[in-house]
Amino acid sequence: MPKQILFFLVASAFCFGAEFFGTILDPSGLAIAKAKVEAEDQATMVHYSVVSDDRGEYHILGLPAGQYTLSVEQPGFRTYRQSGITLRLGDRTGLNVKLDLGQPSQTIEVTAEAPLLRTASGEVSLNVDEQKITTLPLDGRNFIPLVTLAPGVALPSGGSILPRINGSRPRTNEYLYDGISVLQPEPGQVVFYPIVDGMAEFKLNINAYSPEYGRSNGGTVMVIGKSGSNQFHGDVFEFFRNEDLNARNVLAQPGPNPEFRRNQYGATVGGPVQTNKTFFFVDWQGTRLRTGIPRLSVVPTLLQRQGIFTQQIFDPNTNPRTPFVNNTVPMTQWDNLGRQILAHYPLPNLTGSSNFARTATEPDNQDQADFRVDRYFGEKHRVFGRYTIFRDDDTPMTPLPDGSGSLTSGVIGHAITRGDALVGDYSWMISPSTLNQFRVGYSRRDLNQTSLQSGDIAVPGLPANSFASVLPIFSVAGFQQIGPTTAANSKFTTSITEFLDTFTTIRGRHTIKFGVDLRREVLDVLNPPNPTGSFGFSTTGTNSASVAGSGNALASLLLGQVNTFSIDIQKNVIQPRAHIAEFFIGDDWKVSRRLTLNVGTRYTLNFPSTEKNDQGAVFNLNTQVLDFPHTARELHWGDFGPRFGAAYRMSDSWVIRTGYGMMFFEQSGITTPFTIPQFPFVQTVSQQSQDNVNAAFLLSSGPTVQVTAPNPNSGLGQGVLGVNRTNGSGYSQQWNFTVQKTIGKDWNIEVGYLGSKNTRLGIPDPNINQLPAQYLSHVQYGLFLMPQLSGLILTVKRVSGKPRILVTFYIELTP
């Protein structure tokens, strides 16, 4: 076993380190033992040295990404020196060196950047360095669209920035920032996206990757942030867009473009606190977005505001109903609350059916910052810590000035989102060939969304609820509603605590890596869709069955004739919890100079989710009553995910690679049955007209229904959730076969086949009232059928010189 001397790099994160390996040969092709092999970081002049073993093989472990110079020295031979070698995040780069006879003082300089092959694993991945991140155009300064540079990756339509990788669900990819997950299990979003100017590099694992990574049925996005160095460095930036720079819609009416103002500005700075020992890095970015949005509504006309209507209006207080004189509702008969609701409507400002237009600015303010410190204790110990804070304040532009109106897209309430993330890392070089890295992380995402109106209309008889100060919804058929959009009021908090330990050792031709990944997932949700009631008014309150087209919903409102009423009651926060333990081991075995095998497995324990206060309700399909279990699923002990890869180097310019991997993931995050609150912990209480003629109740009197006492036999008419307790964890199988070829000294081409198959993907809230299988094929309860995906890839790169060119083609073969 050769003695290896490894040093830490000051300026970059140690996690996800890259590697150099290869064989040192003499002119006749024989191995050279005890040759000194040194990698030098061209930016910091930090050296990493090893000595080749009796087989002439060397292995430099744990190199941060960057530009390197590789040199080889041995008495009796000329010194070999090759500069301009790029190591990217997680690269394992093989480079064999043949020395010429001569004196060490004689140096062979290779200055061109070599088009290196990937000869160490069977994975398919994409690396994007800092230069591409900061120079390629990114709308909104979000790096995620860059993942589409990889084959088999696409962004869904509709503006989503959650990519589909290998045909997977967008919500089930993994996101690791500085080695710690920031993916919140519900609703499948990341806590924050890193500031582009604070990123050193990112890597996308696409297919059949190392057992070190898991919890995904698609891919893994890994980001390394910048850190400080011995030299102060930083930048100041601003990016802006406004409507003057936007092209006009060819179908738009003449006039100025709608307002669109987006300013993104910020700064980064990093440097030494104590030279060669302690370093800092800070960045900040602010985003100010102003979007002009026009909205059209139907509001009461001036005559209708006086109770005068064009339709024939009947008095509901008479039997049989008699028409009002001149189709006018006397103000003496107006309901007091109906009068208050009418006052919320603005005066019309247009003619025609949609008689009110409002154009205003929708503001969105974001701020984000990172604070990082690195500390080195000699050559064997290093720690770093990072804290990230993110805040987004988004206010919708509602159809009516008081904040009322129905919204069908975008933010539907005043939403304040806060994200926090803490990462700590301790790396210990136990021996020249053994490294242990311990990481701890905590990430949290809070969403507090509220409607824009105050509850200044107090309807008597409403059951107590969590959002008592919120204005109810008053839906008047044919008019814009008064009150917020459904589900505009919610409080949603998710967090993940993670402990990760990885142990790496080199034993001869084997590089063995094993470790454990422990996570605790927390969700607190207060999300009744309709917390203060929805009151419906229709023409039936003031019509006559014998007169077609009679009645008006606004007249029914003025008279307090409520046709329908419903309210969702959630008094307490629902608090699901989940725990996950994963163990992994992998062996990269360099069988020969040409062949490398990757063998490993990842073992997953998805402990069934629970609710902190046992506020979980599951409909028992056998007993036909509600159960209130502590957990609703069984623990499955057999989730072993094997990984295999092979890379065979046919020559210095050809390599054949293949890989297979099985990845387990949670059935539905920490979802059903506890994420979506169920009866009786959330109840929908409703009251409606019994004959669709007479009112359900008078508005000023209020509803008469109340919540149902929780017991297994109550809740007739409520929605319930059933769960198949035996459903195991979902898993993804991935496989590939690729051939990589260098052409000349500048070009690299790769062709191959990628395939994947997802099994047991959970789908929440399946309808159990399905036709039997003999009448409808492919019916399943609790599972979602996901097709197998396969395709051909072609990637062409110019890996040296300028400009760098990347061309990727993906041809899907799945029918």
Secondary structure, 3 states (H helix, E strand, C coil): CCCEECCCCCCCCCCCCEEEEEEEECCCCCECCCCEEEEEECCCCCEEEEECCCCCEEEEEEECCEEEEEEEECCCECEEEEEEEEECCCCEEECCEECCECCCCCEEEECCCCCCCCCCCCCEEEEEEHHHHHHCCCCCCCCHHHHHHCCCEECCCCCCCCCEECCCCHHHCEEEECCEECEECCCCEECCCCCHHHEEEEEEEEECCCCCCCCCCCCEEEEEECCCCCCCEEEEEEEEEEHHHCCCCCCCCCCCCCCEEEEEEEEEEEEEEECCCEEEEEEEEEEEEEEEEEEEECCCCCCHHHCECCCCCEECCCCCCEECHHHECCHHHCCHHHHHHHHCCCCCCCCCCCCEEEEEEEEEEEEEEEEEEEEEECCCEEEEEEEEEEEEEECCCCCCCCCCCCCCCCCCCEEEEEEEEEEEEEEEEEECCEEEEEEEEEEEEEEEEECCCECCCCCCCCCCCCCCCECCEEEECCCCCECCCCCCCEEEEEEEEEEEEEEEEEECCEEEEEEEEEEEEEEEEECCCCCCCEEEECHHHCCECCECCCCCHHHHHHCCEECEEEEEECCCCECEEEEEEEEEEEEEEECCCCEEEEEEEEEEEECCCEECCCCCCEECCCCCCEECCCECCCCCCCCEEEEEEEEEEEECCEEEEEEEEEEEECCCCCCCCCCCCCCCCCEEEEEECCCCCCCCEECCCCCCCCCCCCCCCCCCCCCCCCCCCCCCCEEEEEEEEEEEEEECCCEEEEEEEEEEEEECEECCCCCCCCCCCCCCCCCCCCEECCCCEEEEEEEEEECCCCCCCEEEEEEECCC
